[in-house]
């Protein structure tokens, strides 16, 4: 069973990907370039060049130049009510830098947001009876035919077992394998594994209370914990010498818990920095208001002739507005977006030119701080619409353990929820889960287990590799059809039965756990639609995370995402077979050239041919993988 997921070059319809996840756009938009080139004093590296006389044109900016940080400090002059804006205070450095970069795009606030790449909505899975489109599908009859065929297969198998063994159950080696050892220990282990995830909440509490800082030691501690968590679980499976059934369950659940912990810590760690930043901005705003109040109280005593004539500042403002009008950026100069953009530019140019400003002319700086506070407050609220589960109110045991059983790997402050639980629906999905598992056991016992035992016997009898390779095509052929059926049933039991049951119990309304992957014409499409919970996690925390953190290109981020997924799957195979071969890793990495092949003239636009190539891979992949581990 594969859960590989790779992001596409274009964001899927259910994911809204940002241009950058750390709040910094990877490149200026067309609007940015137009504004910068027309404004003169602002250069691409974030510096403010000296004011040029009218008619002087600016040189072409270097698009590769790194943006420098700019900060603001109010310094009193010898004259009352007059201030200089200087650029040497650390706290406001990031604020003004991002204001410079994003001030002209106030109507696109998501460019600055780090965790707005996914949107949860109310939806149903394709085969769910609650989905009104399911019964109306022109292929609904094939769904009925499939389960009718499965029922007839079970009747035929039961009849054959009665004739051979005198009982409809036949041989029961797999059932004995599942229940003969450590069932209670397995349950206790899984409970402890889930319960110990509370460490993440304690860590985030410590970060909120300022004992730690997420951007410094917090993320290091989190990653050390996740490494120890994984290592301990893998060691325990080896120590108990569990059968493959126990191992698969506990290792897959361990990775599920790891992804949940990582998402929870990453999001709340980011919000902790946002919360800290908002406190700094609010403090600076209070200081600014205090300066303004003091100035208004002493201005009457000052000599009006000693005040600096703010003619140059007014000239800057008129020049900027004229430039905006020429560029037709905004038609209405009273638009708050325009006013905020103006404030950013006015304050920035005042810093560079070191002009003396009157107290009543500090309003542009105040507008910047107010806009920043509004943005940071909206970030702390996340996607909350119904509840007030804003950071740091979400740092509770109830919220944490409310997230752990949810059928999603991506943490949010609020999810769409149903009004009540349909207990009959839960019973239906629970019964379907155990029923499908029973069918899978019957298929494994009848058609897979005998082939596996025969292949293992060849090694026990001392057959060399050449002799075993002669049997390889026959082993592969015997496993193709039962493995294909097991593949389909494993998909159905996990993404249709188990996840829907969990969704109903938790009232989780977004049940888009998979797409129509059976219609895939390329492997990247299959990766997006086969397992959307994992795809969403990889999209946010691996693909976009590597782009924002390490400044990787999209192809490089795709390669890293594929490689990480392949390594995780190979680790699972290591736990099952107790030996490292790399077959699964190789097969998964081969999907990359197949993705490139699907974009060539040979396959582009040929949906039927692409779908045939996809199904050939699905048919042969699982059985080929198992045969390689058995024979070689």
N, C-alpha and C positions, 0 to 999 in steps of 0.2 A: 504494500500500500504506500503510495507516494503522496506527500503533501507539499511537493516543491511549489514554490510560488515565485514568479518573476514579474516585476513591474513592466508595463508596456512603455513605449516611448511617449504615448499619449495617455493622459489620465483616464481611467475608466469612468463611466457615467456616474457611478456612485461615489467616486473619490474626487475631491477638488484639491488638486495639488498646488502648493505655493511655489513661487519661483525660488524661494529660499526658506529654510526652516529655522534659521537662527535670527530672523528678524532683519537680515541685511539682504537686499535684492542682489542677485548674482550679477546683474547688469542693469544699467539704466534703461528705462523704457524710452520709446520715441518721444513722449512728452517731456521726459527728463532732459534728453539731449536738446530738444528745442528750447527749453527754458534756459539751460546752462549756456548755450551758444548765444542766446539773445541777451543774457543778463550782463555779460562782461566780467564783473568782479569775481564770480564764483567759478572755480576751476574744477576739473573732474576729480582731482585728488583730494577734494574737500577743503583745500586752502582757499583763502580769500585774497585775491591779488589786489594791489593798490588801485585806487580809483583812477580811471583813465579819463582824459579830457573828452568832451563830446566829439564824436566822429572817429575816435580811435577804435579800431577793431581788435578783438582778442585773438590770440593765436589759437591754433587747433589743439584741443586737449588731448592728452595721452590716454587712450582708453584703458591701458594696462596699469596706469598709475594707481598706487594703493591709496585709499582714502585715509587721511589723517584725522585724528580725533580733535575736536574743538570743545572747549569748556568755557564757562562764564563765571565771572566774579564781579561784584559791584564794589568799586573802590571810591570812597568819598574824596572829593577834591577840597581845596582850601575855601571854595565858595559854597555856601549852604545850598542844599537842594540840587547839587550837581554831582554826577557820577561818571566814572569811567568803567566800561565793560572790558575786562581783561580775560585772557584765555589760558589760565593756569590752574584751575580748580578741578580736581579729579572727579568729584561726584556727578557733575553735569556733563561730563565729556560725551558719554554715549547718547545722552538725550539730544544734545544739539547736533551731534553727528547724524543721528537717525532723522532728526527734523530736517536737516539739509537734504538728506537723500529722499525722504518721503513727503516733505512738505508740499510739493507740487502735485502729489498724488493722494491727497486727503480722501478723495472719493474712492480710493482702493485701499482701505485699511488692512485687508487681509494680506497684503504684501509684507507687512511687518509681523504678522502672527505666526507663531511656530507650530501650533497644533490645531490648525483649521483645515487640514488636508482631507479629513474624512467627515462625512455627514451621515448620521444615522436617521433612518426614516421608518415608517410603518410599512412592512411588506411581508409576504408569505413565500415559502419555498415552492418550487415548481410542482411538486407532487402532493402537496398538502391539500386535503379535502376542503380546508377553509379558503383556499385560493380560488376565487371565482373563475379564473382563467384556466385552471387545471381541467375541470370537467368539460369546458368548451373547446379544449385543444383538439385539432383534427387528428392528433396522434394518441388520444386518450385510449383508444381501442388497443393499441400495441402495449400500453401499460397493463391493461387487463389481461391481454394474451400472455405477457411475461409471467405474471403471477399464476395464471392458470397452468402454464407450462411447468413452473416450479412445483405446483401441487401434484401434477401428474407424474413428475420425476420422483417425488417422494413416495407416491403410491407404488410406483414400479420398484423402487429401492426396498420398500418395506416388504413387498411380495417376494422379492429375491432373497432377502434376509430370512424370511419365514421358511422358504424352501431349503436354504443351505444350512441355517443355524437353528431353525426351529423357533425363532423369535423375530419380531419385526425390527428389533434394535440392532441385531447383528453384533459385530465386534465393537467394543467400547474402549479401545486403548486411549483415544484422545480425551474422553470424559474422565477416565481414571488419571490421566496425566494432569488434567486441570484441577482435580480435587483431592489427589492423594497426599499432597504435601503443602504445608504452610499456608493454608487458606486463611486462617485466623491471623497469622503473622503478616500476611499480605495486606489484610484489612487494617491492622494496627499501623503498619508502615505507611500506608496511604493516608491515614488520618493524621499521623505525626507530620508527614510531608506537607499536607495542606495547612495544618495548624502552625507550623514553624514559619510560614510566610508572614506572620504578624511582625516579624523583624523589620520589614519594610515600613510599617506604620510607625514603629518606635524611632527608626532612623529619621523619618520625615518630621516627627514631633521634635526631635533634637535639633533639626535644621531650622524649623520654624521658631524655636525658642533661642536661636542664635548660638547654640553650643557648637554647631558645625556650619559650614557653608557648602552648599551643593556644588558650586563651580570649583571648589578647592578640594576638600577632603571627602565631601559627601558622596560623590559619584565613585570615588576610589573604594570607599567602604562598601558601597552597594555592589560593585563588581566583584570584590573579594568575597562577599557573602554569596553571590550567585555561583561563583566558582566552587566554593566549599559545598554549597547545596547540591550541585550536580555531582561533584566527586564523591560525596558521602553516599548519595543514592546509588551510583554505579558500583561503588565498593560493596555496598550492602547486598546488591543482587548477586555479585560474584561470591561473597561470603556465604550466603544462604544456598548457593548453587541451585537456583530456581529453574524450573523448566521454562521453555521459551514462551509459554502462554503467560506465566506470571511476569516474566521479564519484559515482554512487549507492553503489557498493561502499565507496569510501574514506570518504565523508562519514558513512554509516551506521555504519561500523566506528569512526570517530572518536568519534561520540556514544556508542557502546557503551563505549569505553575511558574516556570522560569520566565516565560514570555509575559505572563500576567504581572509578575513582580517587576520586570524591567519596564514595562509600560507604565505601571503605577508610579514607580520611582522617578522615571524620566519626566513625566508630566508634572508631578507635584514638585520635583526639584526645580523645574523651569518656573512654576508658579511661585516658589519661594523666592526666586530672584526677582520676579515681577513685583511681589509684595514688598520686598526690601527696597526696590527701586522707587515704588510709589511713595513709601515713607520718606525717602530722601527728597523727592520732588515736592511733596507736601511741606516738608521743612523749609525748602528753599522758597516756596511760595509765601510762607508765613514771614520769612526774613524780608522778602521783597515788599510785602504789604507793610511791614514795620518800617522799612526805609521810606516808603511813600508817605506814611502817616507822620513820621518825624519831619520829613521835608515840608509837608503842608503846614505844620505847626510853626516852622521857623522861617518860612519863605517871606513873611511880611517884614521880618527884621533885616533881611538882606538887601543890599543895594541892587536895584534892578539893572543898573548899568553894568554891574559886574557879571551878570548872567551871560553865558555863552550864547551867541546868536545861532540858533539851530537851523540856519539856512541850508547848510550842506546836507543835513539829514532829510530835510524836506525835499531837496533836489533828488536825493537818492530815491525817495518814495515815489516822486512824480515820474522819474525815469523808469522805475520798475513797472509802474502801472501802464505807462505808455508802451513799454515793451510787451507787456501782457496783451494789451489791446491789439498791437500789431500782429502778434502771433495768434490772436483769436482764441486764446486759451479759455477765457471765460468772457461771456458777454456782459454779465452783471457784476460790476465791481463791488457791490454791496453783499455779494455772496460770502457767507462765512468761510467757505473753503478758500476763496481768494484772499480774504483778510488774514487767515492763518498763514497762508503761503507768503504773503507780504511781510508778516511779522517775522517769519524765519529769516527772510532775506535782509530785512532792515537790521535786525539784531546782529546777524552775521557780519554785515558790512560795517556796522558800528564797532564791532570788536576789532576788525582788521585795521580800520582807519583810525582807531583810538580817539574817536570823537567824544567830546563831553556832552552828556545828555541830561536834560532836565528830569526831575522826578516824574512829572506827568507824561514824559515821553518813554517811560519804562513799560508802558502798556503792551507793546509788542512782545517783550519777554514774558510778561504775565500771561498773554494769550498762548504762548508756546507751552508754558508750564501747565496751564489749565487743560490744554488739548492732550498733553502727555498723561495727565492724571486720568482724564476720561478714557483714554485708550487702555491704560494699565488696569483700570477698574473693570473695563469690559473683558480683558483677558482673564482676570481673576474670577469672573462670572462664567467663563467658558460658554457652553451651549445651554446653560440653565434658562429655562422658560417657565416651567411649572413650579419648581422648587427654588429654595434659596441656598442651595448646597455650594456656595461659593467658597473658594479658598480664603482662610484656613478652616472654615466650618466643616469641610469634608474630612478632616483628619480625625476620624472617629473609628472605633471598632465596628460600629454598625455599617458605616459606609464601606470600609475595607472588606469585611466579610460579606457584604452585599455584592461586591464586585467579583469575588473569587468564584462563585458558582455561575455567574452569567456566561452565556454561550458567546463570548467575545474575548479577544486577547488584547484589545485596545481600550485603555482606561479613559473615561470621560467623567465629568462632574455630574452629568445627567444624561439619561437615555430615554427614548420614547417607551412608554409603558402602557400595557393594557389595564383596563379598569378592574378586572377580577380574573380569578383562575377558573378555568373550565376543567373540573376534576375528571369528568368523563373523557375528555381529550387526553389528559395525562395518563389515565388508565389505558386508553387505546394505544398511545405511543409506547407505553411500558410493555404492554403485551406484544406489540409488534417488535420491540427490541429483542425480547427473549425468543420470540418465534423465529426471527431472522437468524439469530445466533444458533438456534437449534438446526436450522437448514444448513448453515455454514459448517457446523460440526459433522452433519451427515455427509455432506459433499467431501469434506476432508477425509473422513474415515473411509469412505467407499472408493475414492478415486485418486487422492493425493497421498495418503499414508502408505498404501502398498508400494507405490513408486519410490517414495523416499526410503523405505526400508530396503527395497531391492537395490537402490543405488548405494546405500551405506554398506550393504552386505558385500558388494563388489570390493570395497576397500578392505573389509575385514578378511576377505578370502585372499588378499594379497595380489589382486589384479594390478598390473602396472598402468601408468597413465595412458599409454597408447591403446591398451585394451579398453580402458574406460571411455576414452574418447570415441571409440567405435560405437559405444552404446549411447553416446550423447544425443544424437538426433532422435532416437527412440524415446529417451527420457523426456526430451523437450516436447515431442509430439504428444506423449501421454499427459503432460501437464498443461498444455495450452488451454484446452477447453474448461477443465475444472478451475484453473487459476483465473480465467476470464470471468467465470461465474462468481467466484469468490471476490474478485475485484469489484464487480457491480454490487454485490450484496454488502460488502464492507462499506462502500460509499453510502448505500441506502441506510444501513443501520446507524452509522455515525451522524451523517449530515441531515438525514430526514427524520430519524426516530429519536436518537439520544438528544441531539441539540434542540429539536422541537419540544421534547419533554421538559428539558431544562428551561427553555424559553417560556413555556407555559407556567412552570412552577415559580419563576422569577418575574413573570408578567413582562418579559422582554419582548418588545413589539417588532424590532428589526430582525426579521428572520431570513434575510438574504444570504444564507449560508453557502450558496453555490449558484452558479449560473447554468446556462444550457451548454455545458462543456462537451456534451456529446455531438454538438454541431461544430466543434473546433476545426479550423482549417490550418492552424499553426500551433506550435507548442507554447508560445507565449500567451496565446488566447486561452489554451487549456489551463495553464498555470494560474491565470487570473480567475477563472471561473470554477475550477475544481474545488478549491478550498479557500473561500473568501476570508474567513477569520484569520488564517495564517497569512494570506496575501496582504490583508490590511495591516497586519503587524509588520511584515517585511517592508511594505511600502513606506510606512511612517518611520520606523525605527532603524531600518537597515539602508534602504535605498535612499530616501531623503536625508537620513541621518549622516550617511557617508558623504553626500553631496555638500551638506551645510558644514559639517565638521572638518572634513579633509579636503574639501573643494574638488572632489572628483568630478569628472565628466559623467554624463548619463551612461555611455557605454561602459565605463569603468565601474560605476555604481551597480549596473546590471550584472557585470561579471562577479563583483563581490557578493551580491545577493545570491546568485546562483551557487557560488562556491561555498558560502556559509550553509545554505540549505543542503547541498550535497554532502558536506562534511557531517552535518547532524544526522542525516540518513545513514551514512556509512558507520557512524558511531552506534546507531541502533542495530545495524547488521552485526557489528562486532560483539555487542552484548548478546545477540541471539546465537550466533555460530561460534563465539569464543575465539575467533581468529580474524585477522585483518587481511582482506584481499583487495579492496578498492574497486570491486566490480560495479557496485551501485554508484559510487562517486563518478566513475568513468562514464557510465550510461547517462547519468544526469548532465554531466558537462557536455556530452555529445548533443544535447538539446540546443546548445548555443549555435553551432553551425547549421542545425536544422531550422532554427528560427531565421537565420540569415538566408537560408535556401528558400524559405517560404516567401521572402520578399524579392526574389529574383523574377525575371520575366517568365521563367519556366512554370512557376506556381502562382504568381500574382494574378488575382482575379479568377483563378480556376478553383472554385470552392469545392466542387466534387472531388477533384484530384487531391486537393489539400486534405479533405476529410478522410479520404482513403488512406493517405500516408499516415495521418494521425491514428486511425484505428488499427493499422498494421503494427504501429509501435505499441499501442495498448495491448493488443493481442499477444505479441511476442515478448514484451518487456518483462512482466512478472515471472513467467515460466522460464525465460532465458536466465534471469537472475538466479532463481532457485536452482536450476540445472547446473549453473557454473559453480555454485557453492557445494553442490552434492558431488559432482564428478571430479572437479579439479582440486 
